[in-house]
Amino acid sequence: MTTAMNPSPRTTRSSSRRSNRINYKEKADNDFSPDVLASDDDDDDTTINKDESLAPIWLHDDMNANDDVELDSDAGDNNDDLQLEDLLDHNKKSGKESNDESNEDSDLNEQDSKTVSLKLKKLNEFVKQSQVYSSIIADTLLKRTTELQNNVSNDKQVKKEEEPPLKKQKKSKPRGSILDFFRKKEEKEIKDEEENATQMDDVTISQEQPSMLKNCVLKPYQLEGLNWLITLYENGLNGILADDMGLGKTIQSIALLAFIYEMDTKGPFLIAAPLSTVDNWMNEFEKFAPDLPVLKYYHPGGKNERNKLMRNFFKKTNGTGIVVTSYEIIIRDADYIMSKQWKFLIVDEGHRLKNVNCRLIQELKRINTSNRLLLTGTPLQNNLAELWSLLNFIMPDIFTDFEIFNKWFDFKDLEMESNSSKLNKVINEELQKNLISNLHTILKPFLLRRLKKTVLANILPPKREYVVNCPLTPIQKKFYKRGLEGKLKKTIFKEYVKAFFTLNSDYIGSVSNKSIREFIDYKLHEGETDSDGQIQLNDTLQKMDTLFMEYIHKEIANKRLQNMMMQLRQIVDSTLIFYFPYLRPEDLTLQELLESSGKLKTLQRLVIPLIAKGHKILIFSQFVNMLDLLEDWCDLNSLAAFRIDGTIDNESRKEQLSKFNDKKNKHMVFLLSTRAAGLGVNLVGADTVVLFDSDWNPQVDLQAMDRCHRIGQTKPVIVYRFCCDNTLEHVILTRAANKRKLERLVIQMGKFNTLKKLALNEGSFLMQSKGDHNTKPSNKELVQELSQLLLSHGSSIGFQTGNGIGDELTDEEIRELTDRSLEAYKPNRDVELPHVRLFETTSGGF
């Protein structure tokens, strides 16, 4: 008899053979932890331990193999498919009604052309009025700029006359007004500037940059950014540095503080950042400005210990220097921080201040400071309330009242809404264009944003991105349908029971398929009953029930599956995310793992040959339990892999990054949690990125790509974005598409109006102006359209289907996907292979 095992937390194949097992449970002290089901807690998972005890039960039944039944012949499956067909029929009717409405709309427009012309004329008048408001705002800001500049000049003149001469300082280049950066330039001026930028060598730049900046020479665009920051500072203005991710906002900020420090204003300066980036700030100061006094204001001992740190620091520096701390500490130690007079406040990841009512922004606004700078690599979105929140933070004297600000763009008194949905769409499009234009006018002097693809066009090696279709496996299709029907937990139970009793026969004995079916019926209260109404259990079923209660019941009972969207996103990754039936993790085979996931099948076909050719791969996933399965996949393919998620400490992270970037190191795969590993990670040792699943926010995916496509990369980079056709991932993909691809993806959504709204994040300006924010689609509408999408013929994304096209990547597709020649990186190429399309993730916003 073979022994059985006591349950313990789920481990991967590789970690089950290591004594120092890593705990992969995500921490929750910042906003970068990946999405995880509540049931992913260690306490909810059941598997085995290496400690063995005698099995209390050994299963065996005497059924003849010829009398057994098919295990997968679930009677309920056909009924469930019929329910989805009913949803499909319902949507066909809805689609017809929608088309009828559209035709009526067209007729209405033809019959009422005078009304349409009148409304569009009123709209044009509003646009002009709004543009006047924007100009007034801009003029007000510019007038204030001039006044501040004159005041600063007068103060400096008085100070110069009153104070004794200071020690000789480095002469600052005359920078003029902030207007010089944004006034309309003649073509000759632009050409001269471009030529000067190309002629600026390292020696020239090193003479221009602050002398306290060490061990680096700023890039020309970084020097330009520094000059812009200095100009804001000298004119008494605050601003937003919104450069694309990877362009060096941190080093530009450090250079600014070094400049101010050299000009004899030595602080104190305060930097507020997410906890995950505090160490990165400290490392950057140590590396590039070692002579600046810097304090990491953080101590696990609590508030009193932190206060002592700051007191001792200011005692040594005579009240000057730089303090770096986290958002959480700002809130906890608010009163102590407010008691100081700070010369400059820098807020990293400033886009987090978009909610004016959040506690963080309220505390940051209370800080006594002369100047404020927001840093953000995420483009600002076209949302009035969020933009006003940022403007209110950097210019509180001007943007004091949101209601007044909102009225500049308010048109509810114009009675623009029409009974024609087509006219309403036109009006909304025009209003949005006008809104964006006006916000540009207001923000332009106070926001600097450069895109990586523009400023690093001749510095970085090329990058191209593909979307790769990964057809669902049969078990995934079954789970996806049940998820839409609200029956996922029942299906997980069935599949878990089947797999547990068939895959662990070496440890618990074996039973027939018929016994497994009878046991499932019993647990679902569908078995035969006796005269008292009690379900009859034979000896085999009783033993199975004992094993079920010991190994499966707790995990199934603790599954919390209320979030349908999350369920569907995880199903298209792998069904083994929801249950792991092996008593010994090392019993998992590659074939069984691949059957749980079409994406893993594609990964097997695509990535293994790349590794054989020496390419290092980054694989990103949103879900920590998918990282477990990816780690299993690496182990089953004998691939050495590193891993970073929200639990890895800073020292371990540094060590792994250093080893992976070493060309001699044999680790070819790096598994990363998309959000937890998004910041402060440099992996230029890799030249290939796999986005195993996509984030709702495309900026998070861009951030992931930037881990290897950044300064220091010497090889061309390829990004593979995995996607399952006709699923929720089409919606997520549409959100990420750039304008060139977006129109096509939207057209291919056909009559899925609810999914279109979700994909485009649509919000009607007409409805918002009336205070109607109840535009969120109902869950019923989502289920209906997602069901229709799944069962529809053809591809929702435009991939080729039918005509003998299989699920696996073809040889031609592999050649296209792995081509590293310069020809393959030429812009505007069209690639339309059965499972492959070229793609470009939007940089979004403005």
C-alpha positions in Angstrom: 0.0 0.0 0.0 1.2 3.5 -0.9 1.1 6.3 1.7 -1.0 9.4 1.5 -0.1 12.9 2.5 -1.3 15.6 4.9 -2.6 18.8 3.3 -0.5 21.9 3.2 -0.3 25.1 1.1 -0.1 24.8 -2.7 3.5 24.8 -3.9 4.9 24.7 -7.4 6.9 21.7 -8.8 10.2 23.4 -8.3 9.5 25.0 -4.9 8.2 21.7 -3.6 11.8 20.4 -4.0 13.4 23.4 -2.2 13.6 23.6 1.5 13.5 27.5 1.5 10.1 27.8 0.0 9.1 31.3 -1.1 5.7 32.6 0.0 4.1 34.1 -3.0 1.2 35.7 -1.3 0.9 39.3 -2.4 1.5 42.1 0.1 -1.1 44.9 0.3 1.0 47.9 1.4 0.9 49.6 -2.1 -1.2 49.8 -5.2 1.1 47.6 -7.4 0.0 44.1 -6.2 -1.5 42.0 -9.0 -5.1 41.0 -9.1 -5.7 37.8 -7.0 -8.8 35.9 -6.2 -9.6 35.9 -2.5 -9.3 32.1 -2.6 -5.6 32.4 -3.5 -4.8 32.9 0.2 -2.4 30.2 1.5 -5.0 29.0 3.9 -7.5 28.1 1.1 -5.3 25.8 -0.9 -4.8 22.2 -0.3 -2.1 19.9 -1.5 0.5 17.7 0.2 3.5 17.9 2.4 6.6 15.9 2.3 5.8 14.6 5.7 4.0 11.3 5.0 1.6 9.4 7.2 -0.1 6.1 6.6 -3.2 6.5 4.3 -6.3 6.0 6.4 -8.2 4.9 3.3 -7.4 2.9 0.2 -9.9 3.0 -2.7 -10.9 0.0 -4.8 -14.0 -1.2 -6.5 -14.6 -4.4 -8.4 -16.3 -2.9 -11.5 -15.4 -4.6 -14.8 -13.7 -2.1 -17.2 -16.3 -3.1 -19.9 -19.1 -1.9 -17.7 -17.6 1.5 -16.9 -18.9 4.8 -18.4 -17.3 7.9 -20.0 -16.2 10.3 -17.3 -16.9 13.5 -19.3 -20.4 12.6 -20.4 -22.0 15.2 -18.1 -25.8 15.2 -18.7 -26.0 18.9 -17.9 -23.6 20.1 -20.5 -26.0 20.1 -23.4 -28.6 21.9 -21.4 -26.1 24.6 -20.5 -25.2 25.1 -24.2 -28.9 25.5 -24.9 -29.0 28.3 -22.3 -26.2 30.1 -24.1 -28.0 29.6 -27.4 -31.1 31.3 -25.9 -28.9 34.2 -25.0 -27.7 34.3 -28.5 -31.3 34.3 -29.9 -32.1 37.1 -27.5 -29.2 39.2 -28.8 -30.2 38.6 -32.4 -33.6 40.1 -31.6 -31.9 43.0 -29.7 -29.6 43.5 -32.7 -32.6 43.7 -35.0 -34.3 46.2 -32.8 -31.1 48.2 -32.7 -30.9 48.2 -36.5 -34.5 49.3 -36.6 -33.8 52.2 -34.3 -30.8 53.1 -36.4 -33.0 53.2 -39.6 -35.5 55.4 -37.7 -32.7 57.6 -36.7 -31.6 58.0 -40.3 -35.1 58.8 -41.3 -35.4 61.3 -38.5 -32.2 63.1 -39.6 -33.5 63.4 -43.2 -36.9 64.7 -42.1 -35.6 67.2 -39.6 -32.5 68.6 -41.3 -33.3 72.1 -40.2 -33.3 71.1 -36.6 -30.0 69.3 -37.0 -28.4 72.4 -38.7 -29.7 74.7 -35.9 -28.3 72.5 -33.1 -24.9 72.2 -34.9 -24.9 76.0 -35.2 -25.5 76.3 -31.5 -22.8 73.8 -30.8 -20.3 75.9 -32.9 -21.2 79.0 -30.9 -20.5 77.1 -27.7 -17.2 75.9 -29.0 -16.2 79.5 -29.7 -17.4 80.6 -26.3 -15.4 77.9 -24.6 -12.3 78.8 -26.6 -12.6 82.4 -25.3 -12.8 81.1 -21.7 -9.6 79.1 -22.3 -7.8 82.1 -23.7 -8.9 84.1 -20.6 -7.5 81.5 -18.3 -4.2 81.3 -20.3 -3.9 85.2 -20.2 -4.5 85.2 -16.5 -1.8 82.6 -15.9 0.7 84.5 -18.2 -0.1 87.8 -16.4 0.6 86.2 -13.1 3.9 84.8 -14.6 5.0 88.3 -15.5 4.1 89.7 -12.1 5.9 86.9 -10.3 9.0 87.3 -12.5 9.1 91.1 -11.8 8.7 90.5 -8.0 11.5 87.9 -8.1 13.8 90.3 -9.9 13.0 93.1 -7.5 13.5 90.9 -4.4 16.9 89.7 -5.8 18.0 93.3 -6.4 17.1 94.3 -2.9 18.8 91.3 -1.5 21.9 92.0 -3.5 22.1 95.5 -2.2 21.5 94.5 1.5 23.6 91.4 1.8 27.3 91.0 1.7 28.7 89.3 -1.4 28.4 85.5 -1.4 31.1 83.1 -2.4 31.5 82.9 -6.2 28.9 80.6 -7.7 28.6 78.8 -11.0 27.0 81.3 -13.4 23.5 80.3 -14.3 22.5 80.4 -18.0 19.9 83.2 -18.6 16.6 81.3 -19.0 14.0 84.1 -19.5 10.3 83.6 -19.1 8.3 80.4 -19.2 6.8 81.8 -22.3 10.0 81.3 -24.2 9.4 77.6 -24.0 5.9 77.6 -25.5 5.5 80.6 -27.7 5.0 79.8 -31.4 8.4 79.4 -33.0 9.4 80.1 -36.5 10.5 77.2 -38.7 14.1 78.5 -38.8 14.2 78.6 -34.9 12.9 75.0 -34.7 15.5 73.9 -37.2 18.3 75.7 -35.4 17.3 74.1 -32.1 17.3 70.6 -33.6 20.8 71.2 -35.1 22.1 72.5 -31.7 20.6 69.5 -30.0 22.5 67.1 -32.3 25.7 69.1 -31.9 25.6 69.0 -28.0 28.2 66.5 -27.0 28.8 65.1 -23.5 31.4 67.8 -22.7 29.0 70.6 -23.5 26.2 69.1 -21.5 28.4 68.3 -18.5 29.3 72.0 -18.4 25.7 73.0 -18.5 24.4 70.6 -15.9 24.7 71.2 -12.1 28.2 70.4 -10.9 26.8 68.4 -7.9 25.4 65.9 -10.5 28.0 63.1 -10.6 28.6 59.9 -12.5 26.3 60.8 -15.4 25.8 63.2 -18.3 22.3 64.2 -19.0 20.8 63.5 -22.4 20.0 66.6 -24.5 16.2 66.2 -23.9 16.9 65.8 -20.1 18.9 69.0 -20.1 16.0 70.7 -21.9 13.6 69.3 -19.2 15.9 70.6 -16.5 15.9 74.0 -18.0 12.1 74.0 -18.1 12.0 73.0 -14.4 14.4 75.7 -13.5 12.4 78.3 -15.5 9.3 77.3 -13.6 11.2 77.6 -10.3 12.6 81.0 -11.1 9.2 82.3 -12.1 7.6 81.0 -8.9 5.4 78.5 -10.7 4.6 74.8 -10.1 4.3 72.2 -12.8 3.8 68.7 -14.0 6.7 66.7 -15.5 4.8 64.0 -17.5 7.6 62.5 -19.6 7.0 59.0 -20.9 8.1 56.1 -18.7 11.8 55.5 -18.9 12.9 59.0 -19.9 14.5 59.8 -16.6 12.0 62.0 -14.6 13.9 61.0 -11.4 17.3 62.2 -12.7 15.8 65.4 -14.0 14.3 66.0 -10.6 17.5 65.3 -8.8 19.3 67.7 -11.2 16.8 70.4 -10.3 17.4 70.0 -6.6 21.1 70.0 -7.2 20.8 73.2 -9.1 18.7 74.9 -6.4 21.2 73.6 -3.7 24.1 75.1 -5.7 22.3 78.4 -5.9 22.5 78.5 -2.0 18.9 77.4 -1.3 19.7 74.2 0.5 16.3 73.1 1.5 14.7 71.4 3.2 13.2 69.6 0.2 10.5 66.8 0.5 9.9 64.0 -1.9 6.7 61.9 -1.5 6.6 58.7 -3.4 4.9 55.3 -3.5 6.6 52.9 -1.0 7.8 50.7 -3.9 9.9 53.6 -5.3 11.4 55.1 -2.2 14.5 52.8 -2.3 14.9 53.6 -6.0 15.0 57.3 -5.1 17.6 56.7 -2.4 19.7 54.6 -4.8 19.5 57.3 -7.5 20.6 60.1 -5.1 23.5 57.9 -3.8 24.6 57.2 -7.4 24.1 60.6 -9.1 24.2 63.2 -6.3 26.3 61.7 -3.5 27.2 65.0 -2.0 23.6 66.0 -1.3 22.4 65.1 2.2 19.4 62.8 1.9 17.2 61.0 4.5 15.0 58.1 4.0 12.2 59.0 6.4 11.0 55.5 7.3 11.4 53.3 10.3 9.6 50.1 11.3 9.7 51.3 15.0 6.9 53.7 14.5 6.2 57.4 14.5 8.5 58.4 17.4 11.5 56.6 15.9 10.8 58.3 12.6 10.5 61.7 14.2 13.9 61.1 15.9 15.4 60.2 12.5 14.4 63.6 11.1 15.4 65.6 14.2 18.9 64.0 14.1 19.2 64.6 10.3 18.3 68.2 10.5 20.6 68.7 13.5 23.5 67.5 11.3 22.4 69.5 8.3 21.3 72.6 10.1 17.8 72.2 8.9 18.6 71.6 5.2 18.8 68.6 2.9 16.4 66.3 1.2 13.8 64.0 2.9 12.3 61.0 0.9 9.3 59.3 2.3 6.2 57.3 1.3 2.6 58.4 0.9 1.6 56.2 3.9 4.1 58.0 6.1 2.9 61.4 4.9 -0.6 60.5 6.2 0.6 58.9 9.4 3.0 61.7 10.4 1.0 64.5 8.9 1.2 66.9 11.8 4.9 66.5 12.3 5.6 67.0 8.5 3.3 70.1 8.5 5.3 71.7 11.2 8.2 72.1 8.8 8.6 74.8 6.2 9.7 73.0 3.0 11.3 74.8 0.1 10.2 72.3 -2.5 7.7 69.4 -2.6 8.1 66.7 -5.3 5.2 64.2 -5.6 6.2 61.0 -7.6 3.4 59.2 -9.5 1.4 62.4 -9.2 -1.5 61.0 -11.3 -2.6 59.3 -8.1 -3.9 62.7 -6.9 -6.7 62.7 -9.5 -9.3 62.2 -6.8 -9.6 65.5 -5.0 -11.4 63.9 -2.1 -8.7 61.3 -1.3 -6.9 61.6 2.1 -3.5 61.8 0.4 -4.1 64.9 -1.6 -5.7 66.6 1.3 -2.6 66.0 3.5 -0.2 67.0 0.7 -2.1 70.3 0.2 -1.5 71.1 3.8 2.2 70.9 3.6 3.9 74.3 3.9 6.0 74.6 0.7 7.1 77.3 -1.7 7.1 75.1 -4.8 5.4 71.9 -6.0 6.3 69.5 -8.8 4.2 66.5 -9.9 5.9 63.6 -11.7 3.8 61.2 -13.7 4.6 58.8 -16.5 0.9 58.1 -17.1 -0.7 60.5 -19.6 -3.5 62.7 -18.2 -6.9 61.6 -19.2 -9.7 63.8 -20.6 -11.7 63.9 -17.4 -12.6 67.3 -16.0 -12.7 66.4 -12.4 -9.4 64.5 -12.4 -7.6 67.3 -14.3 -9.0 70.0 -12.0 -7.7 68.0 -9.0 -4.2 68.1 -10.4 -4.5 71.8 -11.5 -5.9 72.7 -8.1 -2.8 71.1 -6.5 -0.2 72.9 -8.6 -2.1 76.2 -8.9 -4.5 76.5 -5.9 -4.7 80.3 -6.2 -6.3 80.1 -9.6 -8.1 76.8 -9.6 -10.0 77.3 -6.4 -13.5 76.1 -7.2 -14.4 73.1 -9.3 -17.9 74.4 -10.0 -16.6 77.5 -11.6 -14.1 75.5 -13.6 -16.8 73.1 -14.7 -19.0 75.9 -15.9 -16.3 76.9 -18.4 -17.2 73.7 -20.2 -20.9 73.5 -19.3 -23.5 73.5 -22.0 -26.6 72.1 -20.4 -28.5 75.4 -20.9 -27.9 75.1 -24.7 -30.4 72.2 -24.9 -28.1 70.3 -27.2 -29.6 66.9 -26.6 -31.6 65.5 -29.5 -33.9 62.5 -30.0 -31.5 61.4 -32.7 -28.8 59.2 -31.4 -26.7 59.9 -34.5 -26.8 63.7 -33.8 -26.0 63.1 -30.1 -22.9 61.1 -31.2 -21.8 64.0 -33.5 -22.4 66.5 -30.7 -20.4 64.5 -28.2 -17.5 64.0 -30.6 -17.3 67.8 -31.3 -17.6 68.6 -27.6 -14.8 66.2 -26.7 -12.5 67.6 -29.4 -13.2 71.1 -28.0 -12.7 69.9 -24.4 -9.3 68.4 -25.3 -8.2 71.5 -27.2 -9.2 73.9 -24.4 -7.4 71.7 -21.7 -4.3 71.8 -23.9 -4.5 75.6 -24.0 -4.8 75.8 -20.2 -2.2 73.2 -19.3 0.5 73.8 -21.9 2.7 76.2 -20.0 2.7 74.0 -16.9 3.0 70.5 -18.3 5.9 69.0 -20.1 5.4 65.6 -21.8 7.9 64.0 -24.2 7.3 60.5 -25.7 9.9 57.9 -25.7 9.3 57.0 -29.4 10.1 60.6 -30.3 13.1 61.6 -28.1 14.8 58.2 -28.2 14.0 57.4 -31.8 17.7 57.4 -32.7 19.0 56.0 -29.4 16.9 52.9 -28.6 16.9 49.8 -30.8 13.6 49.2 -32.6 10.6 47.5 -30.9 7.6 45.8 -32.5 4.6 44.3 -30.9 2.3 41.4 -32.0 -1.1 40.3 -30.8 -1.1 36.4 -30.9 -4.4 34.5 -30.9 -4.4 31.6 -28.4 -7.5 29.5 -29.0 -9.2 28.2 -25.8 -8.8 24.5 -25.0 -12.0 22.4 -24.5 -11.8 22.6 -20.7 -11.4 26.4 -20.9 -14.4 26.8 -23.2 -16.4 24.7 -20.7 -15.3 26.9 -17.8 -15.9 30.2 -19.8 -19.5 29.2 -20.6 -20.2 28.2 -17.0 -18.7 31.5 -15.8 -21.1 33.4 -18.1 -24.0 31.3 -16.7 -23.1 31.8 -13.1 -22.3 28.0 -12.7 -18.6 28.2 -12.4 -18.3 26.9 -8.8 -20.3 23.8 -9.7 -18.1 23.1 -12.6 -14.9 23.6 -10.6 -16.3 21.1 -8.1 -17.0 18.5 -10.8 -13.6 18.9 -12.5 -11.7 18.9 -9.2 -13.4 15.7 -8.1 -12.8 13.9 -11.4 -9.1 15.0 -11.5 -8.4 14.2 -7.9 -9.7 10.6 -8.0 -8.1 9.8 -11.4 -4.7 11.5 -11.0 -3.8 10.4 -7.5 -4.4 6.7 -7.7 -0.8 5.9 -6.6 -1.6 7.4 -3.2 -5.3 6.7 -2.6 -6.1 3.7 -4.8 -8.4 3.7 -7.9 -12.1 3.8 -8.5 -14.2 3.5 -11.7 -15.6 6.4 -13.7 -19.0 5.3 -12.7 -18.2 5.6 -9.0 -16.8 9.1 -9.6 -20.1 10.0 -11.4 -22.2 8.6 -8.6 -20.1 10.5 -6.0 -20.6 13.7 -7.9 -24.3 13.1 -8.1 -24.4 12.3 -4.3 -22.6 15.6 -3.4 -25.0 17.5 -5.7 -27.9 15.7 -4.0 -28.9 13.9 -7.2 -28.2 10.3 -6.1 -30.7 7.5 -5.5 -32.5 7.7 -2.1 -34.0 5.0 0.2 -37.5 4.9 1.6 -36.7 7.6 4.2 -35.4 9.9 1.5 -31.8 9.4 2.5 -29.1 9.1 -0.3 -27.7 5.6 -0.3 -23.9 5.3 0.0 -21.9 2.2 -0.6 -18.5 1.5 1.0 -16.6 3.0 -1.9 -18.6 6.3 -1.9 -18.2 6.6 1.9 -14.4 6.3 1.5 -14.4 8.8 -1.3 -16.4 11.2 0.9 -13.8 10.9 3.6 -11.0 11.8 1.2 -13.1 14.6 -0.2 -13.6 16.2 3.1 -9.9 15.9 4.0 -8.4 17.2 0.7 -11.0 19.1 -1.4 -14.0 20.4 0.7 -12.2 23.3 2.4 -10.8 24.7 -0.9 -14.1 24.4 -2.7 -16.0 25.9 0.2 -13.6 28.9 0.4 -13.9 29.7 -3.3 -15.3 33.2 -3.6 -16.3 33.8 -7.2 -18.5 36.9 -7.1 -16.5 38.9 -9.7 -17.5 37.5 -13.1 -15.0 39.7 -15.0 -12.1 38.4 -12.9 -13.3 34.8 -13.4 -13.3 35.2 -17.1 -9.9 36.8 -17.3 -8.4 34.0 -15.2 -10.2 31.2 -17.2 -8.6 32.4 -20.4 -5.2 32.1 -18.7 -5.6 28.5 -17.3 -8.3 26.5 -15.6 -5.7 25.2 -13.1 -5.8 28.6 -11.5 -9.1 27.5 -9.9 -8.1 24.1 -8.6 -4.9 22.0 -8.3 -5.8 18.4 -7.9 -2.3 16.8 -7.4 -1.4 15.5 -4.0 2.3 15.8 -5.1 2.9 19.0 -7.2 5.8 17.2 -9.0 3.3 14.7 -10.5 2.0 17.5 -12.8 3.0 16.7 -16.3 3.7 19.1 -19.2 0.8 17.6 -21.3 -1.7 18.0 -18.5 -0.5 21.6 -17.9 -0.8 22.5 -21.6 -4.3 21.1 -21.8 -5.4 23.6 -19.2 -4.4 26.7 -21.3 -4.3 27.6 -25.0 -1.8 30.4 -24.0 0.6 27.8 -22.5 0.4 25.8 -25.7 1.3 28.9 -27.7 4.1 29.7 -25.2 5.4 26.2 -25.7 5.4 26.5 -29.5 6.9 30.0 -29.6 9.2 30.5 -26.6 11.2 27.2 -26.4 12.8 27.8 -29.9 13.7 31.4 -28.9 15.4 30.2 -25.7 17.3 27.6 -27.7 18.7 30.5 -29.9 19.9 32.4 -26.8 17.1 35.0 -26.4 16.2 35.9 -22.8 12.4 36.2 -22.1 10.3 38.3 -19.7 6.9 36.8 -19.0 4.3 39.1 -17.3 1.0 38.1 -15.7 -1.5 39.9 -13.7 -2.2 37.0 -11.4 0.2 35.5 -8.9 -1.4 32.1 -9.1 -0.7 32.1 -12.9 2.9 32.8 -12.1 2.9 29.6 -10.1 1.8 27.7 -13.2 4.3 29.5 -15.3 7.0 28.5 -12.8 5.7 24.9 -13.2 6.0 25.3 -17.0 9.6 26.4 -16.7 10.4 23.5 -14.4 8.8 21.0 -16.8 10.9 22.3 -19.6 14.1 22.4 -17.5 14.3 26.2 -17.8 16.1 28.1 -15.0 13.8 31.1 -14.1 13.8 34.0 -11.8 10.6 35.5 -10.3 9.5 38.9 -8.9 6.1 39.6 -7.4 4.8 41.8 -4.6 6.5 39.7 -1.8 10.1 39.9 -3.0 12.3 42.1 -0.8 14.5 44.8 -2.3 17.8 42.9 -1.8 16.5 39.7 -3.4 15.1 41.8 -6.3 18.5 43.5 -6.9 20.3 40.2 -6.8 18.0 38.6 -9.3 18.1 41.6 -11.7 21.9 41.7 -11.6 22.2 37.9 -12.3 19.7 37.9 -15.1 21.3 40.9 -16.9 24.7 39.0 -16.8 25.2 37.5 -20.2 26.9 34.5 -18.7 24.0 33.6 -16.4 22.0 30.6 -17.5 18.6 31.9 -16.3 16.7 32.5 -19.6 13.3 33.3 -18.3 12.1 36.0 -15.8 8.5 35.7 -14.5 7.1 39.0 -13.3 3.9 40.2 -11.7 2.8 43.0 -14.1 2.0 45.6 -11.4 4.4 44.5 -8.6 7.4 44.5 -11.0 6.4 47.6 -13.0 8.7 50.2 -11.4 12.4 50.2 -10.6 13.1 47.1 -12.6 15.8 47.2 -15.3 16.0 44.0 -17.4 17.8 45.0 -20.5 19.4 41.6 -20.5 16.2 40.4 -22.2 15.1 41.2 -25.7 11.7 39.5 -25.7 8.5 40.3 -23.7 5.5 38.0 -23.4 2.3 39.7 -22.0 0.6 36.5 -20.9 -2.5 38.6 -20.1 -3.3 42.3 -20.6 -4.2 45.0 -18.0 -7.3 47.1 -18.2 -5.0 50.1 -18.2 -2.7 49.9 -21.3 -0.2 52.1 -19.5 0.6 49.2 -17.1 1.4 47.0 -20.1 3.6 49.8 -21.6 5.4 50.0 -18.3 6.0 46.2 -18.4 7.5 46.5 -21.9 9.8 49.3 -20.7 11.5 46.9 -18.3 13.7 45.8 -21.3 13.0 48.4 -24.0 14.8 51.3 -22.3 18.1 53.1 -22.3 20.9 50.5 -22.1 19.1 48.0 -24.4 21.3 47.1 -27.4 19.2 44.5 -29.2 15.9 44.8 -31.2 12.9 44.0 -28.9 9.8 41.9 -29.7 6.6 42.0 -27.6 4.1 39.2 -27.8 0.6 40.1 -26.4 -1.3 36.9 -25.9 -5.1 37.1 -26.5 -8.0 34.6 -26.7 -10.3 35.5 -29.6 -14.1 36.0 -29.0 -13.6 36.5 -25.3 -13.5 39.4 -22.8 -9.9 39.9 -23.9 -11.1 41.6 -27.1 -12.5 44.3 -25.0 -9.2 44.8 -23.1 -7.3 44.7 -26.3 -9.4 47.4 -27.8 -8.7 49.7 -24.8 -5.0 49.2 -25.6 -5.1 49.8 -29.3 -3.6 52.9 -30.9 -5.8 55.1 -33.1 -4.7 53.3 -36.3 -5.9 49.9 -35.0 -8.7 51.1 -32.8 -11.2 51.9 -35.6 -10.8 48.4 -37.0 -11.2 46.7 -33.7 -14.4 48.7 -32.9 -15.9 47.9 -36.3 -15.2 44.2 -35.7 -17.2 44.5 -32.5 -20.2 44.9 -34.7 -23.4 45.3 -32.8 -21.9 44.6 -29.3 -22.9 48.1 -28.0 -22.3 47.3 -24.4 -18.8 45.9 -25.0 -18.0 48.9 -27.2 -18.8 51.2 -24.3 -16.7 49.2 -21.9 -13.8 49.0 -24.4 -13.8 52.7 -25.2 -14.6 53.8 -21.7 -17.4 55.9 -23.2 -19.2 58.5 -21.2 -21.7 60.8 -22.8 -21.0 64.5 -22.3 -24.7 65.1 -22.8 -25.6 62.7 -19.9 -22.9 64.0 -17.7 -24.1 67.6 -18.1 -27.4 66.6 -16.7 -25.7 64.9 -13.7 -26.7 61.4 -14.9 -23.8 59.1 -14.1 -25.9 55.9 -14.2 -24.4 54.9 -17.6 -22.7 51.7 -16.4 -24.0 48.7 -18.3 -25.8 46.0 -16.4 -24.3 42.6 -15.7 -27.1 41.1 -17.7 -26.2 43.1 -20.8 -22.6 42.1 -20.4 -23.4 38.4 -20.0 -25.6 38.5 -23.1 -23.1 40.1 -25.3 -20.1 38.1 -24.0 -22.1 34.9 -24.6 -23.0 36.0 -28.2 -19.3 36.9 -28.8 -18.1 33.5 -27.6 -20.6 31.6 -29.8 -20.3 33.8 -32.9 -18.8 32.4 -36.0 -15.6 34.0 -37.3 -13.1 36.1 -35.3 -13.9 39.2 -33.3 -10.4 40.5 -33.8 -10.0 39.6 -37.4 -8.0 36.4 -37.1 -8.6 33.7 -39.8 -10.8 30.8 -38.8 -12.1 27.7 -40.5 -10.8 26.3 -43.8 -8.6 23.8 -42.0 -6.8 26.4 -39.9 -5.6 24.7 -36.7 -5.1 26.0 -33.2 -1.3 26.0 -33.3 1.1 28.6 -34.8 2.2 27.7 -38.3 5.8 27.5 -39.4 5.3 30.7 -41.4 3.9 32.5 -38.3 6.9 31.3 -36.3 9.3 32.8 -38.9 7.4 36.1 -38.8 7.3 36.2 -35.0 11.0 35.5 -34.6 12.4 37.6 -37.4 15.0 40.1 -35.9 16.1 41.6 -39.2 15.8 45.4 -39.7 13.3 44.8 -42.5 10.9 43.3 -40.0 10.9 46.5 -37.9 9.9 48.8 -40.8 6.8 50.9 -39.8 3.4 50.4 -41.3 3.9 46.8 -42.3 0.8 44.7 -42.6 0.9 41.2 -41.1 -2.3 39.2 -41.5 -1.5 35.6 -40.7 -4.1 33.2 -39.2 -3.1 33.7 -35.5 -0.9 36.8 -35.7 -1.3 40.6 -36.2 1.0 43.5 -35.7 -0.1 45.7 -32.9 0.8 49.0 -31.2 -0.2 49.9 -27.7 -1.6 53.4 -27.3 0.3 56.0 -25.2 -3.1 57.5 -24.5 -4.2 60.8 -23.0 -2.2 63.9 -23.8 
